[in-house]
């Protein structure tokens, strides 16, 4: 698949099964990620590739974080948090390890890391790997950041779930980009 086709046809795939990406494919995804635009060449992105038992460990981290927020969680709610990471055989956690008080604003660092995540998504599609970029409360939780080895200043940009598409793939009709263009009209 060529680059333009991958960019224009990429879709998120929520139902993913085994097998997950091979080591070679993960290496390809990360090589694409680190080519993202990066103001100041800070390379703020960090990647944690989680598979197997690590996904179960992440689930336990999610439960503990959820219980910190609401100690009255039912057993069913705890199990839901515990099994979230098991929705795919591989997760690449993408984190912006922010440099504070730098001439490059933190926003630019986070955007660069987001671009790295997008490169993973497009490269996965080009390789035929199903991918879903997820965030949510666990991506913002200080306990989750700490357990993953990061500080409060850092931002989890997303958990990219990777695997073999096992359900139907959304048919998203083409969108006309002109629908999203605004005219520049100074207001004063």
N, C-alpha and C positions, 0 to 999 in steps of 0.2 A: 504494500500500500504506500503510495507516495504521501509526502507531508501535507499537501493541500487537502487531499482526500481525508486524511486522518483528522485534520483540524475541522473540516466541514461536516464530518459524519460521526464524530465522537459522541457517545451517550453514556450516561451513568448506568451501571447495572447493579441492582440491589440484591439479587439472589445469586450467590456465588458458592461454588463447591470445589472439591478437589479434582484435579491437582491444582496447586498453586503454581506461581511462576518458578521456573528453575533458577538456580544460582546465576547462570549465564544471563537469563532474562532480567533478573533483579539488577545485575551489574549494568545491563543496557539501560534500564529505567533510571538508575542513579547517575549514569553518565549523561543522560538527557537532562536530568534535574539540575546538575551543576553548571549547565550552560545557560541557565536563566539570566536575564538582565540583572545586573547587580551594581547599583550606584556605589562608587567608591571601592569596588572589589573587596568588600568586607566578608563576603561569603558567610552570611549569618545562618544559613540553613544547616540543620543537623537531621540525621535520619536514623531511626531505630527500626530495623527489620525484625518483626516478631512473627514467629511460627511455632507450631506445636505447643509444648508446655508453656512457653512464654505467653501465649494467648490466654491460657487458663490463669496465669499469674496476673495478667492485666485485668482479667475479669474480677479477681479478688481485690485488686486496687480500686476498681470501679465501685465495688460493694462498699468498701471502707469509706471511700469518698462520699458516696450517697448517704451512708449512715451518719457521717459527720454533719451533713446538711439536714437530715431528717432521721433522728434515732428511732422513730416509730414506724419505719418501713416494714411492710409485711414480708413474710418469707417469699411470697410470690414476686413482690417488687425487687427484693434482693436477688432472686434468681434471674430476673430479667436483666438486671445490671451485670450479673456474673456472666451471662451468656452472650452479651453484646459482642465481645471480641471474637466469638466463635462463629460469626456469620460468614466468615471467609477463612481459607487456610493460611492467609498471609496478610499482615497489616504493615504498611510502612507509615510510621508516625513521623510527621514532618514538623519540625520545631524551629522557630526563629530564635536563635541565641543572641539576644539583643545586646549591642554595645551602647550603654547609656552615655550621655554627655559627649557625644561625638558629633563632628560636623555633618555626618549623614544622619538625618532624623530616624528615630525608631520606626516611624511609619514606612519609610523607604526600605528599611531592613525587613519588615514584615511583608511588604509587597513583593520584594525580591524572593522571599521564601514561598509566598503564594504562587509566584511564577514558576518556581522550581516544582511545586506540587502539581501545577497545571501541566508542566512538561512530562511529569510521571504519568498523568492521566492520558495525555495524547499518545505518548510512547506505548503505554499499555494497550490502547486501542489499536495502534498500528501493528502490534505484535499478536493481536487476537486474544489478549488477556482482559477479562472483565474487571472493571474497577468502579468503586464508589468512594467518593470523598465525603467523609462525615466529620462533623464538629460536635456541637451540643455542649451540655453542661460539663461533661468530663474533660473536654478540651480547655475549658476555662478554669478548672478546679486547681487550686494551689497544691492540694495533696497529691493529685495525679502528676502535676509537674515535678514535684519533689521526688516522688517514687520513680519517675523516669530519669532522674538525675539532673533536673533543671531548676532554675530559680524563679521566684515570683516575677522578675523582670522579663523573663522569656515568654514566648507565646507559642502554644501548640496551634499550628495553622490547620492541621487536620490529621485524621486517621484515614489513610487510603487503604481500603479493603481491596484485596486482589485475589482472583481465582478464576475458575472456569465458569462461564455463564451457565446456569442450570435452569433458569426460568425463561419466560418470554422476554425478549428485548423490546423496550419501548420504541415505538415508531414515532419519532418526533418529526412532524412535517417541517420542511424547510421554512425558514423565516426570512422575510425580506428585510435586509439591514436598513433600508430606507425608512422603515417604520420607527427606527430608533435614532434618527439623525435630527438634531435641532439646528435651527439657524442662529447664528451669532447676531445679537441685536443689543448693543450697549444700552444701558438703562439711564444714562444721564450724560 
